[in-house]
Amino acid sequence: MSSNSEPEKINEMMVENETKDAESQKTGQDPLERAIGAIGKWQIWVCFVVFLVKFPVAWHQMSIIFLAPPMNFTCAEESSTFDSVCHANCTSYKYDHSVFRETIVSQWDLVCGRQWLKDLTQTFFMLGILVGNMVFGHLSDRFGRRTPFLAAVFLQLISGVATAYSVNWYMFTALRFMLAVATGGTMVTSFVLTMELIGARYRDTVGIIYQIPFNLGHLSLAAFGYYLRDWDKFQLAISLPSIIFLSYYYLLPESPRWLITAGRTDEAVKIMTVAAKRNGRPTENISSTTQKLSVDVSKPEHVSFLALFAHPRLRVRTLAICFNWFVCGLCFFGVSQYIGHVGGNIFTNVAISAAIQVPGTLISIYANRVLGRKITLISSNCITGLSCLLITVVPHSGASHLSLGCIGLWGMSISFSTVYLYAGEIFPTVVRNSGVGLSSTVARVGSMVAPFVATLSSTSPWLPPLVFGITPLIGAGLCILLPDTRGRKLPDTIEEGEA
């Protein structure tokens, strides 16, 4: 009786699997998702490991706030009070060390005629992130997600620690540039790797939760700045935690989706088998499932990022999503700088500006699940745009302008979370890293432009909020050209991306 029941059970399982295959083909369910599950213990562990990288991303990207904070100064030869007035014949300066003991401003006299060097340092840093986004985005499309990611976190550790021992402005700026390249690399590779492991049902939630470690890193930066008032000790403290990322050589798997599109199906099967076992799913049909997901395994598809502009629909969508990333880079950093002009305690201001982002990120989870990507991005852009435009018509008041600025920053926190998710879903696997890298690069251009727009307030007080108001409204209009990717299978080929 036992010998007869076993074949029956096997037949039942085969029929059940064939039924599932037919249903998944009918509904368009992702075969990889069906093999390892939409989410489980394996994906949660990998996401947790990857998410930790966002803390140093936030620390390094926002660190200029405490590396080069405003410092009162005076000419050492002419005055005993800190009047912060530049004198033509002044050769040395004294600084008010009541808040910070030493900054790059006081150490290398980045005031008056040398103040532009402080701004140039941050410009080079944003340029480095731009380069890192593009270089590592391309490398991870060609060589996999894991190896470029490991290279980026290693470079981040070395350059970050070395920066703390800079002996002059030139060395400091050059090392910060290398640090920014590494930081840009970890940003783009970590996000794409995460998105390729999560099923469509949970991709929006996980993709947005991915931003919360950045928010928390920004929030914790205020504590680093408060307890470490010397710039070199501060820089060392935010760099050394990256040592733990060296363990990722053993902890981090390659993306099975990329392996399959690269024709390395045997490696993909091994990783998917481990994932399925960890998630408590059957492993019998993983090999056949991998073949169904494969994109012409016998001839792997290597596509240049120029393919993003070589096809009509993909070109339009690329331009639309890139402009919305530009909006986020411009308005997020621009509005943040506007809030900083209000004055007050620098540590409190940084903490408040970071805390504002957390509820926006959490709300975007619900909004993207219920409203979808398109409506969420349109709505959040409109919130930022209208709040900034109101600043131009509301009578000048510190409290009113601060409140409107906070509303604008809150809207941008939703937009930033959404465009990350949107870009990860709209680009095909073969150019996904290049697409996300290009988008993030455009955001860096926006963040480089933001300080120049913010300084226009000295010429026309209404001009910066006007720019920060109109730009997101244009981005909202361009969203009409984008499809809503909520709950859809990730496109793998250029043809799927076009469809």
C-alpha positions as CSV (number, residue, x, y, z in Angstrom):
1,M,0.0,0.0,0.0
2,S,2.9,2.2,0.8
3,S,4.6,1.5,-2.5
4,N,1.4,2.4,-4.4
5,S,0.8,5.7,-2.4
6,E,4.3,7.1,-3.2
7,P,3.8,7.2,-7.0
8,E,0.4,8.7,-6.5
9,K,1.8,11.5,-4.3
10,I,4.5,12.2,-6.9
11,N,2.0,12.3,-9.7
12,E,-0.2,14.7,-7.6
13,M,2.9,17.0,-7.0
14,M,3.7,17.0,-10.7
15,V,0.1,17.9,-11.6
16,E,0.1,20.6,-8.9
17,N,3.4,22.1,-10.2
18,E,2.2,22.0,-13.8
19,T,-1.0,23.8,-12.7
20,K,1.1,26.4,-10.9
21,D,3.3,26.8,-14.0
22,A,0.2,27.4,-16.2
23,E,-1.3,29.8,-13.7
24,S,1.9,31.8,-13.4
25,Q,2.2,32.0,-17.1
26,K,-1.4,33.1,-17.3
27,T,-1.1,35.7,-14.6
28,G,2.5,36.8,-15.5
29,Q,3.9,35.8,-12.2
30,D,7.7,36.0,-12.0
31,P,9.2,32.5,-12.2
32,L,12.0,33.4,-9.8
33,E,9.5,34.7,-7.3
34,R,7.6,31.5,-7.6
35,A,10.7,29.5,-7.0
36,I,12.1,31.2,-3.9
37,G,9.0,33.1,-2.7
38,A,8.2,36.8,-2.9
39,I,9.8,37.3,0.5
40,G,11.1,35.1,3.2
41,K,13.9,34.6,5.8
42,W,16.5,34.6,3.0
43,Q,15.4,37.9,1.5
44,I,14.9,39.5,4.8
45,W,18.4,38.6,5.9
46,V,20.0,39.8,2.7
47,C,18.0,43.1,2.8
48,F,19.1,43.7,6.4
49,V,22.7,43.2,5.5
50,V,22.4,45.5,2.5
51,F,20.4,48.2,4.3
52,L,23.2,48.8,6.8
53,V,25.2,50.4,4.0
54,K,22.8,53.3,4.0
55,F,24.0,54.6,7.3
56,P,27.5,55.6,6.1
57,V,25.9,56.8,2.8
58,A,23.9,59.4,4.9
59,W,26.9,60.2,7.2
60,H,29.2,61.0,4.3
61,Q,26.7,62.7,2.1
62,M,25.6,65.1,4.9
63,S,28.8,65.3,6.8
64,I,29.8,68.7,5.4
65,I,27.3,70.2,7.8
66,F,29.7,69.4,10.7
67,L,33.0,69.4,8.8
68,A,32.5,73.0,7.6
69,P,29.8,74.6,9.8
70,P,29.4,78.4,10.0
71,M,32.0,79.8,12.4
72,N,32.3,83.4,13.7
73,F,35.7,84.9,13.1
74,T,37.7,88.1,13.2
75,C,40.9,89.4,11.8
76,A,43.6,88.6,14.3
77,E,45.4,92.0,13.8
78,E,42.4,94.3,13.8
79,S,39.7,93.2,16.2
80,S,39.1,91.3,19.5
81,T,35.4,90.6,18.8
82,F,34.1,87.9,16.4
83,D,32.4,90.3,13.9
84,S,32.9,87.9,10.9
85,V,33.9,90.9,8.8
86,C,36.5,90.5,6.0
87,H,39.3,93.1,5.9
88,A,41.4,93.7,2.8
89,N,44.8,93.5,4.5
90,C,44.0,90.7,6.9
91,T,46.5,87.8,6.8
92,S,45.4,85.7,9.8
93,Y,42.1,85.0,11.6
94,K,40.9,84.0,15.0
95,Y,37.8,81.8,15.3
96,D,35.0,81.4,17.8
97,H,35.6,77.9,19.2
98,S,32.7,77.9,21.6
99,V,30.7,75.4,19.5
100,F,33.3,73.6,17.5
101,R,36.9,73.1,18.6
102,E,38.3,72.7,15.0
103,T,36.7,72.5,11.6
104,I,38.1,72.6,8.1
105,V,37.1,76.2,8.0
106,S,39.2,77.2,11.0
107,Q,42.1,74.8,10.2
108,W,42.6,76.0,6.6
109,D,41.1,79.6,6.9
110,L,38.3,78.9,4.5
111,V,36.7,82.4,5.0
112,C,36.5,85.6,3.0
113,G,38.6,85.2,-0.2
114,R,39.0,81.5,0.5
115,Q,35.3,80.7,1.3
116,W,34.7,79.5,-2.2
117,L,37.0,76.6,-1.5
118,K,34.6,75.2,1.1
119,D,31.8,75.3,-1.5
120,L,34.1,73.7,-4.1
121,T,34.8,70.8,-1.7
122,Q,31.1,69.9,-1.6
123,T,30.7,70.4,-5.3
124,F,33.6,67.9,-5.9
125,F,31.9,65.5,-3.5
126,M,28.6,65.6,-5.4
127,L,30.6,65.2,-8.6
128,G,32.2,62.1,-7.1
129,I,28.8,60.6,-6.3
130,L,27.8,61.3,-9.8
131,V,30.9,59.5,-11.2
132,G,30.3,56.6,-8.7
133,N,26.7,56.2,-9.8
134,M,27.7,55.9,-13.5
135,V,30.9,53.9,-13.1
136,F,29.5,51.3,-10.7
137,G,26.2,51.2,-12.4
138,H,27.9,50.2,-15.6
139,L,30.3,47.7,-13.9
140,S,27.5,46.0,-12.0
141,D,25.5,45.5,-15.2
142,R,28.6,43.9,-16.8
143,F,30.2,42.0,-13.9
144,G,27.3,41.4,-11.5
145,R,26.0,43.2,-8.5
146,R,28.1,41.6,-5.8
147,T,31.7,42.3,-6.9
148,P,31.3,46.0,-7.7
149,F,29.4,46.4,-4.4
150,L,32.2,44.8,-2.4
151,A,34.7,47.0,-4.3
152,A,32.7,50.1,-3.4
153,V,32.4,49.5,0.3
154,F,36.1,48.7,0.5
155,L,37.0,51.9,-1.2
156,Q,34.6,53.8,1.0
157,L,36.4,52.5,4.1
158,I,39.9,53.3,2.9
159,S,39.2,56.7,1.5
160,G,36.9,57.7,4.5
161,V,39.6,56.9,7.1
162,A,42.3,58.5,5.0
163,T,40.3,61.7,4.8
164,A,40.5,62.2,8.5
165,Y,44.3,62.5,8.2
166,S,44.4,65.1,5.5
167,V,47.1,67.7,6.0
168,N,45.7,70.4,3.6
169,W,42.7,71.3,1.7
170,Y,43.9,69.7,-1.6
171,M,44.4,66.3,0.1
172,F,41.1,66.6,1.9
173,T,39.1,67.4,-1.3
174,A,40.8,64.7,-3.4
175,L,40.2,62.0,-0.8
176,R,36.6,63.2,-0.3
177,F,36.1,62.9,-4.1
178,M,37.3,59.2,-3.9
179,L,35.0,58.7,-0.9
180,A,32.1,60.1,-2.9
181,V,32.8,57.8,-5.9
182,A,32.6,54.8,-3.5
183,T,29.5,56.1,-1.8
184,G,27.8,56.6,-5.1
185,G,28.7,53.0,-6.0
186,T,27.2,51.5,-2.8
187,M,24.0,53.5,-3.4
188,V,23.2,52.2,-6.9
189,T,24.4,48.6,-6.5
190,S,22.8,48.0,-3.1
191,F,19.4,49.2,-4.2
192,V,19.3,47.2,-7.5
193,L,20.4,44.1,-5.7
194,T,17.6,44.4,-3.2
195,M,14.9,45.1,-5.8
196,E,16.0,42.0,-7.8
197,L,15.4,39.6,-4.8
198,I,12.0,40.8,-3.7
199,G,8.7,39.7,-5.2
200,A,6.4,42.2,-6.9
201,R,3.9,42.1,-4.0
202,Y,6.5,43.4,-1.4
203,R,8.8,45.3,-3.7
204,D,7.2,48.7,-3.0
205,T,7.3,48.2,0.7
206,V,10.9,47.0,0.8
207,G,12.0,49.5,-1.7
208,I,10.8,52.4,0.5
209,I,11.9,50.9,3.8
210,Y,15.4,50.9,2.1
211,Q,15.3,54.7,2.5
212,I,14.7,54.6,6.3
213,P,18.3,53.7,7.2
214,F,19.4,56.8,5.3
215,N,16.9,58.9,7.4
216,L,18.2,57.3,10.6
217,G,21.8,57.8,9.5
218,H,21.0,61.5,8.9
219,L,19.4,61.7,12.3
220,S,22.3,60.1,14.1
221,L,24.7,62.4,12.4
222,A,23.6,65.1,14.8
223,A,24.8,63.0,17.7
224,F,28.2,62.4,16.0
225,G,28.5,66.2,15.6
226,Y,27.4,67.0,19.1
227,Y,29.9,64.7,20.8
228,L,32.8,65.1,18.4
229,R,33.6,68.8,17.9
230,D,36.9,68.2,16.0
231,W,36.4,67.6,12.3
232,D,39.1,64.9,12.1
233,K,37.7,62.9,15.0
234,F,34.2,63.3,13.5
235,Q,35.4,62.1,10.1
236,L,37.1,59.1,11.6
237,A,34.1,58.1,13.6
238,I,31.7,58.1,10.7
239,S,34.2,56.1,8.5
240,L,35.4,53.3,10.9
241,P,32.0,51.5,11.1
242,S,32.5,50.5,7.4
243,I,34.9,47.8,8.7
244,I,31.9,45.6,9.3
245,F,31.2,45.6,5.5
246,L,34.3,43.6,4.8
247,S,32.4,40.6,6.1
248,Y,30.0,41.0,3.1
249,Y,32.5,38.9,1.1
250,Y,31.1,35.9,2.9
251,L,27.6,37.1,3.6
252,L,26.4,38.7,0.3
253,P,25.1,36.5,-2.6
254,E,25.1,37.5,-6.2
255,S,21.7,38.4,-7.8
256,P,20.2,35.2,-9.3
257,R,18.3,37.4,-11.8
258,W,21.5,38.9,-13.1
259,L,23.2,35.5,-13.2
260,I,20.4,34.1,-15.4
261,T,20.4,37.0,-17.8
262,A,24.2,36.7,-18.0
263,G,23.9,33.0,-18.9
264,R,25.4,31.7,-15.7
265,T,22.4,29.5,-14.8
266,D,24.3,26.9,-12.8
267,E,25.4,29.6,-10.3
268,A,21.9,31.0,-10.2
269,V,20.4,27.5,-9.4
270,K,22.8,27.1,-6.5
271,I,21.8,30.4,-4.9
272,M,18.1,29.9,-5.6
273,T,18.3,26.4,-4.0
274,V,19.8,27.9,-0.8
275,A,17.1,30.6,-0.8
276,A,14.3,28.2,-1.4
277,K,15.5,25.9,1.5
278,R,15.8,28.9,3.8
279,N,12.3,30.0,2.9
280,G,10.9,26.5,3.3
281,R,10.0,26.1,-0.3
282,P,10.4,23.0,-2.6
283,T,13.6,22.8,-4.7
284,E,12.7,20.1,-7.2
285,N,11.8,22.4,-10.1
286,I,14.3,25.2,-9.6
287,S,16.4,24.1,-12.6
288,S,13.4,24.1,-15.0
289,T,12.2,27.4,-13.5
290,T,15.6,28.9,-14.1
291,Q,15.4,27.9,-17.8
292,K,12.0,29.6,-18.1
293,L,13.4,32.8,-16.6
294,S,16.5,32.7,-18.7
295,V,17.0,35.4,-21.3
296,D,18.7,33.5,-24.2
297,V,21.2,31.6,-22.0
298,S,23.1,30.4,-25.0
299,K,23.8,34.0,-26.0
300,P,23.9,36.3,-23.0
301,E,22.6,39.8,-23.7
302,H,25.1,42.6,-22.9
303,V,23.5,45.9,-23.6
304,S,25.0,49.4,-23.3
305,F,23.2,52.1,-21.3
306,L,22.7,53.8,-24.7
307,A,19.9,51.3,-25.3
308,L,17.9,53.4,-22.9
309,F,17.7,56.1,-25.6
310,A,17.6,53.8,-28.7
311,H,14.0,52.7,-28.2
312,P,11.1,55.2,-28.4
313,R,9.0,54.2,-25.3
314,L,12.1,53.5,-23.2
315,R,13.6,56.8,-24.2
316,V,10.6,58.8,-23.2
317,R,10.3,57.0,-19.9
318,T,14.0,57.4,-19.2
319,L,13.8,61.1,-19.7
320,A,10.7,61.5,-17.6
321,I,12.1,59.5,-14.6
322,C,15.5,61.2,-14.9
323,F,13.9,64.6,-14.7
324,N,12.0,63.6,-11.6
325,W,15.3,62.5,-10.0
326,F,16.7,65.9,-10.9
327,V,13.7,67.4,-9.1
328,C,14.4,65.4,-6.0
329,G,18.1,66.3,-6.0
330,L,17.4,70.0,-6.5
331,C,14.5,70.4,-4.1
332,F,15.6,68.1,-1.4
333,F,19.0,69.7,-0.8
334,G,17.7,73.1,-1.8
335,V,14.8,73.2,0.6
336,S,17.1,71.6,3.3
337,Q,19.5,74.5,2.9
338,Y,16.5,77.0,3.0
339,I,15.5,75.5,6.4
340,G,19.1,75.9,7.6
341,H,18.9,79.6,6.9
342,V,16.2,80.0,9.6
343,G,18.9,79.9,12.3
344,G,19.0,78.3,15.8
345,N,20.9,75.4,17.2
346,I,22.7,73.5,14.4
347,F,22.4,70.1,16.1
348,T,18.7,70.6,16.7
349,N,18.1,71.9,13.1
350,V,19.9,68.8,11.6
351,A,17.9,66.5,13.9
352,I,14.6,68.1,12.9
353,S,15.3,68.1,9.2
354,A,16.1,64.4,9.4
355,A,13.2,63.6,11.6
356,I,10.8,65.2,9.1
357,Q,11.9,62.6,6.5
358,V,10.9,59.5,8.5
359,P,7.1,60.0,8.5
360,G,7.3,60.9,4.8
361,T,9.1,57.7,4.0
362,L,6.6,55.6,6.1
363,I,3.6,57.3,4.5
364,S,5.0,56.6,1.0
365,I,4.8,52.9,1.8
366,Y,1.0,53.1,2.2
367,A,0.6,55.6,-0.7
368,N,2.6,53.4,-3.2
369,R,0.6,50.3,-2.2
370,V,-2.8,52.0,-2.5
371,L,-2.3,54.8,-5.1
372,G,0.5,53.3,-7.1
373,R,3.8,54.9,-8.2
374,K,2.4,57.4,-10.7
375,I,-0.2,59.1,-8.5
376,T,2.1,59.0,-5.4
377,L,4.9,60.8,-7.3
378,I,2.5,63.3,-8.8
379,S,0.9,64.1,-5.5
380,S,4.1,64.5,-3.5
381,N,5.7,66.7,-6.2
382,C,2.6,68.9,-6.1
383,I,2.8,69.2,-2.3
384,T,6.4,70.4,-2.5
385,G,5.8,72.7,-5.5
386,L,2.7,74.4,-4.0
387,S,4.3,74.8,-0.5
388,C,7.3,76.5,-2.0
389,L,5.2,78.7,-4.2
390,L,3.3,79.8,-1.1
391,I,6.5,81.0,0.4
392,T,6.7,83.6,-2.4
393,V,3.3,85.1,-1.5
394,V,3.1,84.6,2.3
395,P,4.4,87.6,4.3
396,H,7.9,87.0,5.5
397,S,7.9,85.3,8.8
398,G,10.4,82.8,10.3
399,A,7.7,80.5,11.6
400,S,5.5,80.5,8.5
401,H,8.4,80.1,6.0
402,L,9.9,77.3,8.2
403,S,6.6,75.5,8.3
404,L,6.1,75.7,4.5
405,G,9.7,74.6,4.0
406,C,9.2,71.6,6.2
407,I,6.1,70.7,4.3
408,G,8.1,70.9,1.1
409,L,10.9,68.7,2.5
410,W,8.2,66.3,3.7
411,G,6.8,66.0,0.2
412,M,10.3,65.5,-1.2
413,S,10.9,62.6,1.2
414,I,7.9,60.9,-0.3
415,S,9.1,61.7,-3.9
416,F,12.6,60.5,-3.3
417,S,11.4,57.1,-1.9
418,T,9.1,56.8,-4.9
419,V,11.5,57.6,-7.6
420,Y,14.0,55.0,-6.2
421,L,11.3,52.4,-6.4
422,Y,10.0,53.6,-9.8
423,A,13.5,53.5,-11.4
424,G,14.2,50.0,-10.0
425,E,11.0,48.7,-11.6
426,I,10.8,50.5,-14.9
427,F,14.2,49.6,-16.4
428,P,14.9,46.1,-17.8
429,T,17.3,43.9,-15.9
430,V,20.0,44.1,-18.6
431,V,20.3,47.9,-18.1
432,R,18.7,48.3,-14.7
433,N,21.9,49.3,-12.9
434,S,22.8,51.7,-15.8
435,G,19.3,53.2,-15.7
436,V,19.2,53.6,-11.9
437,G,22.8,54.9,-12.1
438,L,21.9,57.5,-14.8
439,S,18.9,58.6,-12.8
440,S,20.9,59.0,-9.6
441,T,23.5,60.9,-11.6
442,V,20.9,63.4,-12.8
443,A,19.8,63.7,-9.1
444,R,23.4,64.6,-8.2
445,V,23.4,67.3,-10.9
446,G,20.3,68.7,-9.2
447,S,22.0,68.6,-5.8
448,M,25.0,70.4,-7.3
449,V,22.8,73.2,-8.7
450,A,20.7,73.5,-5.4
451,P,23.3,75.7,-3.5
452,F,23.6,78.1,-6.4
453,V,19.8,78.5,-6.6
454,A,19.5,78.9,-2.8
455,T,22.1,81.8,-2.8
456,L,19.9,83.7,-5.3
457,S,17.9,84.8,-2.2
458,S,20.5,87.6,-1.7
459,T,19.4,89.0,-5.1
460,S,15.7,88.2,-5.1
461,P,14.2,86.6,-2.0
462,W,11.3,85.2,-4.0
463,L,13.4,83.6,-6.7
464,P,14.7,80.4,-4.9
465,P,11.2,79.3,-3.6
466,L,9.9,80.1,-7.1
467,V,12.4,77.7,-8.7
468,F,11.9,75.1,-6.0
469,G,8.1,75.4,-6.6
470,I,7.9,75.3,-10.4
471,T,10.4,72.4,-11.0
472,P,8.5,69.7,-9.1
473,L,5.3,70.7,-10.8
474,I,6.9,70.1,-14.2
475,G,8.1,66.8,-12.9
476,A,4.5,65.9,-11.9
477,G,3.4,66.7,-15.4
478,L,6.0,64.4,-16.9
479,C,4.8,61.5,-14.8
480,I,1.8,61.3,-17.2
481,L,4.2,59.7,-19.6
482,L,5.2,56.9,-17.2
483,P,3.3,53.6,-16.7
484,D,2.4,52.5,-13.2
485,T,4.6,49.6,-12.3
486,R,2.9,48.6,-9.1
487,G,2.6,44.8,-8.8
488,R,4.0,44.1,-12.2
489,K,6.8,41.6,-13.1
490,L,10.2,43.2,-13.5
491,P,11.1,43.5,-17.2
492,D,14.2,41.5,-18.0
493,T,14.9,42.3,-21.7
494,I,14.7,45.5,-23.7
495,E,11.7,44.1,-25.5
496,E,9.9,43.6,-22.2
497,G,10.9,47.1,-21.2
498,E,9.3,48.5,-24.4
499,A,6.1,46.5,-23.8
